[in-house]
């Protein structure tokens, strides 16, 4: 069985209208919308001409037509001097069975055309952006069905044009976001390179080599995570954690222990979680367990349904005081977990070592209550 040819004269007006509406729903630009109307409206209504008019301030621009004779394609008229402007001003369909019996018709515009009867409907009546006109070569009273088809086509065209506008707006926003992301990548790369150069100029010997190695490791971790997040919609939580702690393992081999099952988390959760782990690692390097050779960090995670829990436990490090308890780092960690992850944070500055528990859910769900006490460091 061959597909139905909607240009076939045997196709019913309803079938042609249904097909046209489906095409309009998939239109990706304004010219496509106009082209669909031009190709289908005349056959649906059974008239001798069709015109598509766009409102441009106080002018009516006749942008397309399909008729047995030339109409006004490409011409612009004051809205007050044409039937399309009349329909848009009154926000309703105007039917003129015989233009010779309607005083409001500007006859000078019709004297060189075949037009004797008109049906004109506005596109988006509540706030007209254009109109569609149907024309007959002899006096004619359109049927209710013909008028309804014309109005249905105009309604579908209005929706299609709004969709096109939305697509254009979203495309512009995505393009701007891509440019901003590329600029950020460039700036981050330059920042890492600048830091390496400063380290080499300011510090000599092995200390400089260690610092440069750490900066290079951070740069690699950033690039790897950015690449994964750009390519995939999710990432295994173990891969995420390993990427984030890898720069710190260079100078702390065997002192960062990971334990937990493989599980995919979406990118909207991976980014703030990765930043949270990086913040904890940075704090541990500054004044926590990673700041001395004896200190260790254990990172564990688990999942119960949609609920995910991650624990960070530092042991054998320097005695913990109030450093970081209310500092900028702690504030950033709280914002990342509570606002972006929409989860809960338990951050304990125990003298024996910092402990932290992050709990959140996959997807858009309410916050996860912290209902389990953290183990005491060293026990």
VOBA-1610 file (N, C-alpha, C; in pm, whole numbers, padded with zeros to 5 digits, always signed):
BEGIN
Unk+00084-00118+00000Unk+00000+00000+00000Unk+00089+00124+00000Unk+00067+00214-00096Unk+00150+00334-00105Unk+00097+00440-00009Unk+00186+00528+00040Unk+00142+00635+00131Unk+00044+00727+00061Unk-00044+00788+00139Unk-00145+00877+00084Unk-00078+01003+00029Unk-00108+01038-00095Unk-00058+01160-00157Unk-00156+01272-00127Unk-00114+01366-00044Unk-00205+01471+00000Unk-00228+01577-00107Unk-00155+01570-00217Unk-00183+01660-00328Unk-00287+01602-00422Unk-00324+01478-00400Unk-00425+01411-00481Unk-00561+01477-00458Unk-00634+01506-00563Unk-00764+01571-00552Unk-00865+01487-00476Unk-00839+01355-00463Unk-00932+01269-00392Unk-00916+01279-00240Unk-00805+01337-00192Unk-00786+01353-00048Unk-00890+01449+00007Unk-00947+01415+00121Unk-01050+01500+00181Unk-00987+01625+00240Unk-01063+01734+00253Unk-01009+01856+00316Unk-00957+01830+00457Unk-01025+01741+00533Unk-00979+01710+00668Unk-00842+01643+00665Unk-00823+01550+00570Unk-00695+01481+00559Unk-00584+01579+00523Unk-00614+01668+00429Unk-00514+01767+00389Unk-00482+01861+00504Unk-00586+01904+00579Unk-00565+01993+00693Unk-00482+01926+00801Unk-00513+01800+00831Unk-00439+01726+00932Unk-00292+01716+00894Unk-00267+01687+00767Unk-00129+01677+00719Unk-00058+01812+00728Unk-00129+01920+00690Unk-00069+02053+00695Unk-00033+02093+00837Unk-00123+02064+00932Unk-00097+02098+01072Unk+00024+02021+01123Unk+00035+01895+01085Unk+00152+01815+01125Unk+00280+01874+01069Unk+00275+01919+00943Unk+00393+01982+00882Unk+00428+02113+00954Unk+00326+02192+00986Unk+00350+02319+01055Unk+00413+02296+01192Unk+00371+02190+01258Unk+00427+02160+01390Unk+00577+02133+01383Unk+00623+02085+01267Unk+00765+02054+01252Unk+00844+02162+01181Unk+00780+02277+01149Unk+00849+02385+01079Unk+00963+02441+01164Unk+01076+02471+01100Unk+01192+02519+01174Unk+01228+02664+01141Unk+01158+02725+01046Unk+01180+02867+01021Unk+01053+02926+00959Unk+01045+03059+00956Unk+00924+03128+00911Unk+00894+03099+00764Unk+00999+03090+00681Unk+00975+03063+00539Unk+00912+02926+00517Unk+00947+02830+00604Unk+00887+02697+00596Unk+00739+02705+00630Unk+00704+02783+00731Unk+00563+02801+00769Unk+00484+02859+00652Unk+00537+02965+00594Unk+00469+03030+00481Unk+00457+02935+00363Unk+00562+02858+00336Unk+00559+02764+00225Unk+00453+02657+00242Unk+00434+02608+00364Unk+00331+02506+00390Unk+00192+02564+00364Unk+00168+02685+00412Unk+00038+02749+00391Unk+00013+02768+00242Unk+00113+02816+00171Unk+00098+02839+00027Unk+00066+02710-00047Unk+00130+02601-00005Unk+00116+02475-00078Unk-00015+02402-00048Unk-00079+02435+00064Unk-00194+02354+00105Unk-00326+02430+00117Unk-00322+02558+00146Unk-00446+02630+00180Unk-00546+02633+00065Unk-00498+02660-00054Unk-00590+02673-00167Unk-00665+02544-00195Unk-00595+02431-00190Unk-00662+02304-00217Unk-00758+02266-00106Unk-00730+02307+00017Unk-00819+02275+00129Unk-00949+02351+00120Unk-00941+02478+00081Unk-01059+02563+00084Unk-01135+02560-00048Unk-01065+02527-00156Unk-01132+02521-00285Unk-01148+02658-00348Unk-01063+02754-00311Unk-01071+02888-00368Unk-00977+02901-00488Unk-00981+03018-00553Unk-00895+03039-00669Unk-00764+03113-00634Unk-00753+03156-00509Unk-00632+03225-00470Unk-00613+03226-00319Unk-00488+03233-00278Unk-00455+03241-00136Unk-00341+03340-00120Unk-00343+03417-00012Unk-00234+03512+00015Unk-00196+03504+00161Unk-00068+03517+00188Unk-00016+03520+00325Unk+00037+03661+00350Unk-00014+03724+00454Unk+00019+03863+00483Unk+00087+03872+00620Unk+00195+03950+00628Unk+00266+03972+00753Unk+00246+04116+00799Unk+00213+04132+00925Unk+00195+04266+00983Unk+00332+04326+01014Unk+00357+04445+00963Unk+00482+04516+00988Unk+00448+04657+01034Unk+00437+04672+01166Unk+00393+04799+01224Unk+00254+04834+01170Unk+00242+04943+01098Unk+00112+04984+01045Unk+00094+04944+00899Unk+00177+04852+00853Unk+00169+04808+00713Unk+00132+04661+00706Unk+00070+04623+00594Unk+00040+04484+00564Unk+00127+04443+00446Unk+00218+04347+00471Unk+00312+04304+00370Unk+00265+04171+00312Unk+00230+04170+00184Unk+00184+04048+00117Unk+00308+03969+00074Unk+00343+03867+00155Unk+00472+03801+00137Unk+00465+03676+00049Unk+00346+03616+00032Unk+00338+03496-00051Unk+00196+03480-00103Unk+00183+03412-00216Unk+00050+03388-00273Unk+00052+03264-00362Unk-00067+03209-00383Unk-00087+03098-00476Unk-00224+03122-00538Unk-00228+03162-00663Unk-00354+03205-00723Unk-00352+03182-00874Unk-00472+03192-00934Unk-00484+03174-01079Unk-00435+03296-01155Unk-00416+03404-01085Unk-00363+03527-01145Unk-00285+03605-01041Unk-00207+03701-01085Unk-00125+03778-00993Unk-00210+03857-00894Unk-00164+03859-00769Unk-00231+03939-00666Unk-00137+04053-00624Unk-00083+04048-00503Unk-00003+04163-00455Unk+00128+04118-00389Unk+00181+04005-00428Unk+00302+03955-00365Unk+00414+04059-00370Unk+00476+04079-00251Unk+00586+04173-00240Unk+00544+04315-00210Unk+00415+04345-00221Unk+00368+04482-00199Unk+00327+04504-00053Unk+00334+04630-00011Unk+00295+04668+00124Unk+00188+04778+00115Unk+00086+04763+00202Unk-00023+04861+00204Unk-00049+04905+00348Unk-00096+05028+00366Unk-00136+05070+00501Unk-00245+04978+00553Unk-00237+04944+00680Unk-00336+04852+00738Unk-00477+04907+00725Unk-00490+05039+00723Unk-00623+05099+00713Unk-00679+05095+00572Unk-00598+05049+00474Unk-00641+05055+00335Unk-00655+04919+00271Unk-00660+04811+00351Unk-00677+04679+00291Unk-00757+04588+00385Unk-00814+04484+00327Unk-00900+04393+00404Unk-00821+04319+00510Unk-00695+04285+00482Unk-00613+04214+00583Unk-00594+04301+00707Unk-00572+04431+00687Unk-00560+04521+00801Unk-00692+04532+00877Unk-00801+04529+00807Unk-00935+04532+00867Unk-00954+04410+00957Unk-00919+04290+00906Unk-00935+04167+00984Unk-00847+04169+01108Unk-00724+04218+01094Unk-00635+04222+01210Unk-00681+04325+01312Unk-00733+04438+01265Unk-00780+04541+01357Unk-00900+04493+01438Unk-00990+04419+01373Unk-01111+04371+01442Unk-01090+04233+01505Unk-00972+04174+01483Unk-00934+04046+01544Unk-01037+03935+01516Unk-01085+03931+01394Unk-01182+03827+01357Unk-01179+03806+01206Unk-01240+03696+01163Unk-01247+03665+01021Unk-01347+03757+00952Unk-01305+03815+00840Unk-01391+03901+00760Unk-01430+03825+00633Unk-01561+03815+00605Unk-01611+03748+00485Unk-01682+03852+00397Unk-01640+03861+00272Unk-01702+03955+00176Unk-01746+03873+00056Unk-01875+03836+00049Unk-01923+03753-00063Unk-01912+03820-00200Unk-01919+03955-00203Unk-01909+04027-00330Unk-01846+04163-00302Unk-01726+04184-00354Unk-01656+04309-00321Unk-01729+04431-00377Unk-01813+04413-00480Unk-01887+04526-00537Unk-01997+04576-00444Unk-02028+04499-00341Unk-02132+04538-00247Unk-02074+04567-00107Unk-01946+04595-00101Unk-01883+04628+00027Unk-01806+04759+00011Unk-01855+04864+00076Unk-01795+04998+00061Unk-01654+05006+00117Unk-01619+04920+00212Unk-01489+04930+00275Unk-01377+04866+00192Unk-01412+04802+00084Unk-01311+04741-00001Unk-01250+04847-00093Unk-01117+04864-00092Unk-01050+04960-00181Unk-01047+04904-00324Unk-01147+04939-00404Unk-01165+04875-00535Unk-01047+04895-00629Unk-00972+05006-00610Unk-00860+05030-00699Unk-00753+04922-00686Unk-00749+04854-00571Unk-00652+04748-00552Unk-00696+04617-00618Unk-00822+04608-00655Unk-00876+04483-00708Unk-00910+04490-00856Unk-00905+04609-00915Unk-00953+04624-01052Unk-00870+04545-01154Unk-00744+04519-01124Unk-00661+04441-01216Unk-00645+04296-01174Unk-00729+04249-01082Unk-00721+04111-01035Unk-00850+04037-01068Unk-00847+03907-01046Unk-00966+03823-01069Unk-01061+03825-00949Unk-01023+03885-00840Unk-01092+03870-00712Unk-01230+03933-00713Unk-01332+03853-00668Unk-01469+03903-00651Unk-01522+03874-00511Unk-01466+03772-00442Unk-01511+03737-00307Unk-01387+03710-00221Unk-01401+03740-00091Unk-01285+03730-00001Unk-01327+03671+00133Unk-01236+03589+00190Unk-01244+03550+00331Unk-01105+03575+00389Unk-01097+03659+00491Unk-00968+03698+00548Unk-00969+03671+00699Unk-00871+03594+00746Unk-00867+03563+00890Unk-00733+03604+00948Unk-00730+03663+01065Unk-00604+03704+01126Unk-00527+03584+01183Unk-00396+03594+01182Unk-00311+03495+01246Unk-00282+03544+01388Unk-00322+03465+01487Unk-00316+03499+01629Unk-00405+03619+01659Unk-00538+03599+01657Unk-00633+03710+01671Unk-00612+03796+01795Unk-00571+03737+01908Unk-00556+03816+02030Unk-00446+03920+02019Unk-00350+03897+01934Unk-00241+03992+01908Unk-00189+03964+01768Unk-00260+04010+01665Unk-00233+03968+01528Unk-00090+03995+01482Unk-00034+03896+01415Unk+00098+03911+01355Unk+00091+03897+01203Unk-00028+03872+01152Unk-00046+03857+01009Unk-00187+03811+00978Unk-00207+03767+00853Unk-00340+03721+00811Unk-00324+03626+00693Unk-00428+03545+00672Unk-00435+03458+00555Unk-00563+03491+00482Unk-00551+03518+00352Unk-00668+03554+00272Unk-00699+03447+00169Unk-00829+03420+00152Unk-00876+03329+00047Unk-00961+03410-00050Unk-00945+03383-00182Unk-01010+03466-00284Unk-01081+03377-00386Unk-01199+03425-00432Unk-01275+03356-00535Unk-01293+03448-00654Unk-01305+03387-00772Unk-01313+03464-00896Unk-01455+03508-00929Unk-01552+03465-00852Unk-01691+03505-00871Unk-01753+03531-00735Unk-01862+03607-00728Unk-01927+03627-00598Unk-01955+03492-00532Unk-01920+03483-00404Unk-01930+03352-00337Unk-01942+03371-00187Unk-02029+03289-00127Unk-02045+03286+00019Unk-01976+03160+00071Unk-01858+03173+00133Unk-01789+03053+00183Unk-01874+02978+00284Unk-01861+02848+00283Unk-01935+02766+00379Unk-01869+02777+00517Unk-01945+02735+00617Unk-01890+02736+00753Unk-01766+02648+00762Unk-01767+02535+00694Unk-01652+02445+00695Unk-01531+02511+00633Unk-01548+02582+00522Unk-01437+02649+00456Unk-01376+02756+00546Unk-01460+02829+00616Unk-01411+02932+00708Unk-01338+02867+00825Unk-01393+02757+00878Unk-01328+02689+00990Unk-01192+02633+00949Unk-01181+02583+00825Unk-01053+02532+00777Unk-00952+02647+00770Unk-00995+02761+00717Unk-00907+02878+00708Unk-00861+02922+00847Unk-00954+02924+00944Unk-00919+02966+01080Unk-00829+02864+01149Unk-00855+02735+01123Unk-00770+02631+01181Unk-00628+02640+01127Unk-00616+02668+00999Unk-00484+02682+00938Unk-00412+02804+00996Unk-00484+02913+01016Unk-00424+03033+01075Unk-00379+03006+01219Unk-00460+02932+01293Unk-00424+02899+01431Unk-00299+02812+01435Unk-00292+02713+01347Unk-00174+02626+01342Unk-00051+02705+01299Unk-00070+02800+01208Unk+00042+02884+01164Unk+00093+02970+01278Unk+00001+03024+01360Unk+00042+03105+01475Unk+00125+03024+01573Unk+00080+02902+01600Unk+00156+02815+01691Unk+00293+02782+01632Unk+00297+02755+01501Unk+00423+02722+01436Unk+00521+02839+01442Unk+00469+02961+01422Unk+00556+03079+01425Unk+00611+03100+01566Unk+00528+03078+01667Unk+00576+03089+01805Unk+00684+02985+01833Unk+00663+02863+01779Unk+00765+02758+01795Unk+00896+02799+01729Unk+00884+02858+01609Unk+01004+02903+01538Unk+01076+03009+01619Unk+01001+03103+01675Unk+01063+03207+01757Unk+01134+03147+01878Unk+01070+03048+01940Unk+01131+02982+02054Unk+01259+02909+02015Unk+01255+02839+01901Unk+01373+02768+01853Unk+01487+02865+01827Unk+01455+02978+01764Unk+01559+03079+01736Unk+01617+03133+01866Unk+01528+03161+01964Unk+01575+03214+02092Unk+01662+03113+02164Unk+01619+02986+02166Unk+01697+02882+02232Unk+01830+02859+02161Unk+01828+02863+02029Unk+01952+02844+01953Unk+02051+02955+01986Unk+01998+03079+01996Unk+02084+03190+02032Unk+02141+03175+02171Unk+02056+03131+02265Unk+02101+03113+02403Unk+02206+03003+02411Unk+02183+02893+02338Unk+02280+02783+02339Unk+02412+02825+02277Unk+02404+02904+02170Unk+02526+02952+02107Unk+02605+03041+02202Unk+02533+03129+02273Unk+02599+03215+02370Unk+02661+03133+02483Unk+02588+03029+02526Unk+02641+02943+02633Unk+02766+02870+02586Unk+02765+02823+02460Unk+02883+02755+02406Unk+03002+02849+02400Unk+02977+02973+02357Unk+03086+03071+02350Unk+03140+03101+02490Unk+03048+03114+02587Unk+03091+03141+02724Unk+03171+03024+02780Unk+03127+02902+02750Unk+03199+02784+02798Unk+03338+02777+02736Unk+03347+02805+02605Unk+03478+02802+02539Unk+03570+02909+02596Unk+03513+03026+02624Unk+03594+03133+02682Unk+03642+03094+02822Unk+03554+03030+02898Unk+03592+02987+03033Unk+03703+02882+03025Unk+03689+02786+02933Unk+03793+02685+02916Unk+03927+02751+02885Unk+03922+02849+02796Unk+04045+02918+02757Unk+04107+02989+02876Unk+04023+03057+02954Unk+04074+03131+03070Unk+04131+03036+03175Unk+04062+02924+03198Unk+04112+02827+03297Unk+04246+02771+03252Unk+04257+02736+03124Unk+04382+02683+03071Unk+04495+02784+03088Unk+04465+02911+03055Unk+04565+03015+03070Unk+04604+03034+03217Unk+04504+03020+03306Unk+04534+03036+03449Unk+04629+02927+03497Unk+04607+02804+03455Unk+04697+02695+03492Unk+04838+02719+03437Unk+04846+02761+03311Unk+04976+02786+03249Unk+05048+02901+03320Unk+04970+03005+03354Unk+05030+03117+03425Unk+05082+03077+03562Unk+05004+02993+03631Unk+05047+02947+03764Unk+05175+02865+03754Unk+05187+02781+03651Unk+05309+02702+03632Unk+05430+02793+03608Unk+05411+02895+03525Unk+05521+02987+03495Unk+05565+03063+03620Unk+05467+03109+03699Unk+05500+03181+03822Unk+05574+03090+03920Unk+05531+02963+03928Unk+05597+02869+04019Unk+05743+02850+03980Unk+05769+02837+03851Unk+05906+02817+03804Unk+05993+02940+03830Unk+05932+03060+03819Unk+06008+03183+03839Unk+06030+03213+03987Unk+05934+03175+04070Unk+05936+03215+04211Unk+06000+03113+04302Unk+05993+02984+04264Unk+06042+02878+04350Unk+06146+02797+04274Unk+06251+02758+04343Unk+06359+02683+04279Unk+06366+02540+04332Unk+06430+02454+04256Unk+06458+02319+04301Unk+06338+02226+04299Unk+06344+02126+04389Unk+06239+02023+04394Unk+06103+02080+04431Unk+06101+02182+04514Unk+05973+02243+04554Unk+05898+02296+04432Unk+05972+02357+04340Unk+05910+02408+04218Unk+05856+02294+04134Unk+05936+02186+04122Unk+05892+02070+04042Unk+05765+02008+04102Unk+05760+01999+04234Unk+05642+01942+04300Unk+05519+02029+04274Unk+05537+02161+04287Unk+05424+02252+04267Unk+05375+02249+04123Unk+05469+02252+04029Unk+05431+02246+03887Unk+05360+02115+03857Unk+05410+02005+03914Unk+05344+01875+03894Unk+05202+01875+03944Unk+05181+01938+04059Unk+05046+01945+04116Unk+04953+02029+04026Unk+05005+02142+03979Unk+04925+02227+03890Unk+04891+02154+03762Unk+04987+02083+03706Unk+04961+02005+03583Unk+04857+01897+03608Unk+04862+01835+03725Unk+04763+01731+03758Unk+04624+01792+03769Unk+04614+01910+03831Unk+04485+01979+03840Unk+04433+02014+03701Unk+04522+02059+03615Unk+04483+02094+03479Unk+04431+01972+03404Unk+04501+01858+03418Unk+04456+01735+03353Unk+04321+01690+03406Unk+04301+01700+03537Unk+04174+01659+03597Unk+04061+01747+03545Unk+04086+01877+03538Unk+03984+01969+03487Unk+03948+01935+03342Unk+04050+01913+03258Unk+04026+01884+03117Unk+03952+01752+03100Unk+03991+01651+03179Unk+03926+01521+03167Unk+03780+01527+03207Unk+03750+01594+03318Unk+03611+01605+03362Unk+03530+01686+03264Unk+03586+01795+03213Unk+03515+01878+03116Unk+03484+01799+02990Unk+03580+01717+02946Unk+03558+01634+02827Unk+03448+01532+02849Unk+03450+01467+02965Unk+03348+01366+02995Unk+03210+01429+03004Unk+03199+01544+03070Unk+03069+01609+03087Unk+03016+01666+02955Unk+03106+01702+02865Unk+03063+01753+02734Unk+03014+01641+02645Unk+03072+01522+02661Unk+03040+01409+02573Unk+02924+01325+02624Unk+02916+01305+02755Unk+02818+01213+02812Unk+02719+01286+02903Unk+02601+01228+02916Unk+02499+01287+03003Unk+02516+01242+03147Unk+02604+01143+03171Unk+02625+01093+03307Unk+02768+01045+03321Unk+02806+01016+03445Unk+02941+00967+03473Unk+02934+00875+03594Unk+03020+00773+03596Unk+03027+00685+03713Unk+03085+00764+03829Unk+03023+00753+03945Unk+03067+00831+04060Unk+03211+00801+04098Unk+03255+00675+04079Unk+03395+00641+04109Unk+03489+00716+04015Unk+03455+00719+03886Unk+03538+00793+03790Unk+03545+00941+03828Unk+03431+00995+03867Unk+03427+01136+03905Unk+03520+01164+04023Unk+03511+01081+04127Unk+03592+01102+04246Unk+03740+01084+04214Unk+03772+00982+04135Unk+03911+00959+04099Unk+03969+01076+04021Unk+03890+01132+03931Unk+03937+01248+03855Unk+03966+01365+03948Unk+03879+01386+04047Unk+03894+01500+04136Unk+04011+01484+04234Unk+04037+01362+04281Unk+04143+01345+04382Unk+04278+01309+04321Unk+04281+01278+04191Unk+04407+01237+04127Unk+04520+01338+04147Unk+04494+01471+04136Unk+04604+01566+04158Unk+04663+01560+04298Unk+04583+01519+04396Unk+04629+01516+04534Unk+04699+01383+04568Unk+04677+01283+04484Unk+04741+01154+04508Unk+04889+01155+04472Unk+04930+01248+04385Unk+05070+01252+04344Unk+05163+01272+04464Unk+05121+01357+04556Unk+05206+01384+04673Unk+05154+01311+04797Unk+05048+01231+04781Unk+04996+01154+04893Unk+04962+01013+04848Unk+05061+00939+04792Unk+05031+00804+04740Unk+04984+00711+04851Unk+04873+00641+04821Unk+04818+00545+04917Unk+04746+00607+05034Unk+04734+00739+05039Unk+04672+00804+05155Unk+04529+00847+05128Unk+04480+00827+05007Unk+04341+00855+04975Unk+04277+00724+04932Unk+04185+00674+05012Unk+04124+00543+04989Unk+03979+00562+04945Unk+03943+00497+04836Unk+03806+00506+04784Unk+03736+00372+04803Unk+03608+00379+04841Unk+03530+00256+04860Unk+03384+00283+04830Unk+03329+00207+04734Unk+03188+00223+04701Unk+03157+00158+04568Unk+03030+00133+04539Unk+02990+00065+04416Unk+02991+00160+04295Unk+02999+00102+04178Unk+02984+00181+04055Unk+02839+00223+04042Unk+02817+00349+04008Unk+02681+00398+03985Unk+02689+00525+03900Unk+02598+00537+03807Unk+02595+00653+03720Unk+02519+00766+03788Unk+02574+00888+03778Unk+02501+01007+03822Unk+02497+01104+03705Unk+02387+01177+03693Unk+02371+01266+03580Unk+02461+01389+03594Unk+02481+01457+03482Unk+02575+01569+03479Unk+02534+01683+03570Unk+02404+01703+03590Unk+02360+01812+03677Unk+02399+01788+03822Unk+02418+01660+03859Unk+02464+01627+03994Unk+02616+01613+03998Unk+02674+01567+03887Unk+02818+01539+03886Unk+02901+01666+03904Unk+02860+01774+03841Unk+02941+01896+03849Unk+02948+01951+03992Unk+02835+01975+04060Unk+02847+02025+04198Unk+02911+01925+04293Unk+02887+01793+04270Unk+02950+01694+04356Unk+03102+01695+04336Unk+03146+01705+04210Unk+03289+01710+04183Unk+03354+01833+04245Unk+03285+01947+04238Unk+03337+02069+04300Unk+03343+02055+04452Unk+03245+01985+04509Unk+03245+01964+04654Unk+03364+01880+04697Unk+03392+01773+04622Unk+03506+01687+04654Unk+03636+01765+04639Unk+03645+01845+04535Unk+03764+01926+04515Unk+03783+02025+04629Unk+03675+02082+04679Unk+03683+02176+04791Unk+03731+02105+04918Unk+03679+01986+04944Unk+03722+01909+05061Unk+03870+01872+05049Unk+03914+01832+04928Unk+04054+01794+04909Unk+04146+01914+04926Unk+04103+02029+04874Unk+04184+02150+04889Unk+04198+02188+05035Unk+04089+02182+05110Unk+04095+02214+05253Unk+04185+02115+05328Unk+04175+01987+05290Unk+04260+01885+05356Unk+04407+01909+05327Unk+04437+01959+05207Unk+04575+01987+05172Unk+04628+02110+05246Unk+04539+02208+05266Unk+04581+02332+05333Unk+04610+02310+05481Unk+04514+02249+05549Unk+04530+02238+05695Unk+04464+02112+05753Unk+04442+02012+05668Unk+04382+01888+05715Unk+04474+01770+05701Unk+04416+01654+05680Unk+04492+01529+05682Unk+04597+01521+05572Unk+04577+01587+05459Unk+04673+01580+05350Unk+04787+01680+05365Unk+04783+01760+05474Unk+04889+01859+05495Unk+05012+01800+05563Unk+05001+01677+05619Unk+05116+01610+05679Unk+05123+01467+05626Unk+05241+01406+05635Unk+05263+01277+05571Unk+05185+01163+05634Unk+05147+01175+05761Unk+05078+01065+05828Unk+04927+01064+05803Unk+04874+01173+05753Unk+04729+01185+05739Unk+04673+01103+05624Unk+04551+01057+05641Unk+04482+00981+05536Unk+04339+01031+05521Unk+04283+01003+05404Unk+04143+01038+05374Unk+04073+00914+05322Unk+03957+00885+05377Unk+03874+00774+05327Unk+03745+00832+05270Unk+03719+00798+05145Unk+03596+00843+05078Unk+03512+00720+05048Unk+03392+00715+05104Unk+03300+00602+05079Unk+03167+00656+05030Unk+03099+00574+04955Unk+02967+00613+04906Unk+02879+00492+04891Unk+02748+00516+04894Unk+02650+00408+04881Unk+02523+00465+04821Unk+02435+00373+04783Unk+02309+00415+04722Unk+02195+00329+04774Unk+02085+00394+04802Unk+01963+00324+04844Unk+01849+00380+04762Unk+01814+00310+04653Unk+01713+00364+04562Unk+01769+00486+04491Unk+01698+00598+04502Unk+01744+00723+04442Unk+01834+00801+04537Unk+01842+00760+04663Unk+01922+00833+04762Unk+02068+00791+04754Unk+02157+00888+04743Unk+02301+00865+04737Unk+02367+00935+04855Unk+02458+00865+04920Unk+02528+00920+05036Unk+02678+00903+05017Unk+02754+01010+05044Unk+02899+01008+05032Unk+02961+01059+05162Unk+03058+00987+05215Unk+03126+01026+05338Unk+03274+01054+05312Unk+03325+01159+05375Unk+03465+01199+05366Unk+03518+01199+05509Unk+03616+01116+05539Unk+03669+01103+05675Unk+03820+01119+05673Unk+03869+01214+05749Unk+04013+01238+05761Unk+04063+01183+05895Unk+04178+01114+05891Unk+04237+01057+06013Unk+04388+01081+06014Unk+04445+01077+06136Unk+04590+01088+06156Unk+04649+01219+06103Unk+04565+01318+06094Unk+04615+01448+06051Unk+04640+01538+06171Unk+04668+01666+06149Unk+04689+01758+06261Unk+04559+01778+06338Unk+04572+01817+06463Unk+04453+01840+06544Unk+04371+01952+06480Unk+04241+01927+06470Unk+04151+02021+06401Unk+04102+02126+06499Unk+04118+02251+06459Unk+04063+02361+06538Unk+03940+02417+06470Unk+03923+02548+06478Unk+03807+02614+06419Unk+03833+02661+06276Unk+03953+02634+06224Unk+03985+02680+06089Unk+03888+02618+05989Unk+03829+02703+05908Unk+03739+02653+05804Unk+03599+02628+05851Unk+03573+02640+05983Unk+03439+02608+06033Unk+03334+02700+05972Unk+03366+02827+05967Unk+03272+02923+05909Unk+03336+03004+05798Unk+03447+02955+05743Unk+03518+03029+05641Unk+03451+03021+05506Unk+03518+03086+05409Unk+03464+03091+05273Unk+03450+02953+05213Unk+03547+02863+05242Unk+03541+02727+05187Unk+03419+02652+05235Unk+03389+02665+05365Unk+03271+02596+05419Unk+03143+02651+05358Unk+03139+02784+05337Unk+03021+02844+05275Unk+03000+02796+05134Unk+03109+02785+05058Unk+03100+02734+04921Unk+03049+02590+04920Unk+03102+02507+05010Unk+03060+02367+05017Unk+02911+02357+05047Unk+02864+02438+05141Unk+02721+02436+05176Unk+02635+02478+05057Unk+02679+02580+04983Unk+02601+02624+04867Unk+02597+02517+04759Unk+02711+02452+04737Unk+02715+02347+04635Unk+02620+02233+04667Unk+02622+02190+04793Unk+02541+02074+04833Unk+02393+02111+04845Unk+02364+02219+04915Unk+02225+02251+04947Unk+02150+02315+04831Unk+02217+02398+04754Unk+02148+02468+04646Unk+02154+02394+04513Unk+02273+02344+04477Unk+02287+02280+04346Unk+02255+02132+04349Unk+02305+02062+04450Unk+02270+01920+04462Unk+02132+01900+04523Unk+02080+02005+04587Unk+01953+01998+04658Unk+01957+01886+04762Unk+02072+01876+04826Unk+02092+01771+04925Unk+02116+01828+05063Unk+02173+01747+05150Unk+02204+01789+05286Unk+02351+01766+05314Unk+02406+01850+05400Unk+02547+01846+05432Unk+02566+01839+05584Unk+02648+01744+05628Unk+02688+01735+05769Unk+02840+01747+05771Unk+02891+01858+05821Unk+03033+01889+05817Unk+03081+01908+05961Unk+03159+01813+06009Unk+03200+01811+06151Unk+03350+01831+06162Unk+03390+01933+06241Unk+03532+01961+06263Unk+03575+01900+06397Unk+03581+01767+06397Unk+03623+01694+06517Unk+03773+01713+06537Unk+03820+01729+06660Unk+03964+01745+06683Unk+04046+01631+06622Unk+03989+01511+06615Unk+04063+01396+06560Unk+04067+01397+06408Unk+03983+01478+06343Unk+03983+01482+06198Unk+03848+01527+06143Unk+03853+01595+06032Unk+03730+01644+05968Unk+03649+01527+05914Unk+03520+01534+05936Unk+03427+01436+05879Unk+03317+01510+05806Unk+03278+01456+05693Unk+03174+01522+05614Unk+03086+01416+05550Unk+02956+01441+05552Unk+02862+01352+05484Unk+02774+01435+05393Unk+02768+01395+05267Unk+02685+01460+05166Unk+02578+01360+05122Unk+02453+01401+05128Unk+02342+01314+05088Unk+02254+01388+04988Unk+02215+01320+04881Unk+02130+01383+04779Unk+02057+01274+04702Unk+01966+01317+04617Unk+01890+01224+04533Unk+01915+01255+04387Unk+01909+01152+04306Unk+01911+01171+04162Unk+01780+01234+04118Unk+01785+01320+04017Unk+01664+01380+03964Unk+01612+01490+04053Unk+01496+01544+04017Unk+01435+01654+04092Unk+01351+01598+04205Unk+01410+01583+04319Unk+01342+01526+04434Unk+01364+01614+04555Unk+01282+01600+04662Unk+01306+01676+04784Unk+01440+01642+04845Unk+01487+01727+04932Unk+01615+01704+04997Unk+01615+01576+05079Unk+01733+01518+05093Unk+01747+01393+05166Unk+01781+01423+05312Unk+01703+01375+05408Unk+01737+01399+05547Unk+01861+01322+05587Unk+01944+01382+05671Unk+02060+01312+05725Unk+02015+01237+05847Unk+02000+01106+05835Unk+01945+01028+05945Unk+02041+00932+06008Unk+02167+00930+05957Unk+02265+00835+06012Unk+02383+00913+06064Unk+02426+00885+06185Unk+02541+00953+06244Unk+02669+00909+06176Unk+02764+01000+06163Unk+02893+00966+06104Unk+02979+00889+06203Unk+03061+00799+06154Unk+03153+00728+06243Unk+03258+00824+06296Unk+03304+00801+06418Unk+03406+00884+06478Unk+03540+00846+06416Unk+03618+00947+06377Unk+03746+00922+06310Unk+03835+00834+06398Unk+03892+00734+06334Unk+03985+00646+06405Unk+03921+00529+06473Unk+03787+00524+06475Unk+03719+00412+06542Unk+03661+00317+06441
//
